Amino acid sequence: MQVIVKRKGHNEKFDERKVYGSIYAACASSHYSEQRCERVAGELCKKVKSFIKNKKIVKSLELRKKIEAELKKKNKELAFFYEMHLPDLKKL
């Protein structure tokens, strides 16, 4: 089980649904079709799970940066929409 250390210091169990939902939302904001949103979100979830597979603890910032990097490879607009739905990272 992977533990995510949130920016305020508390821990949460990794929840693939949260990752999927945030990626899906970024795709939908880019006017992707439902099918394309599902495909991209599913593909990136697999990459994220692979990225954290051998880690017991992952910082949420590290996880977000990985997702942003993967989205930028697909489309810079996707990464922009993903970043925009997150809290202001300067407050970290």
Secondary structure, DSSP 4 states (H G I P E B T S, - for coil): --EEE-TTS-EEE--HHHHHHHHHHHHHHTT--HHHHHHHHHHHHHHHHHHHTT-SEEEHHHHHHHHHHHHHHH-HHHHHHHHHTS--GGG-
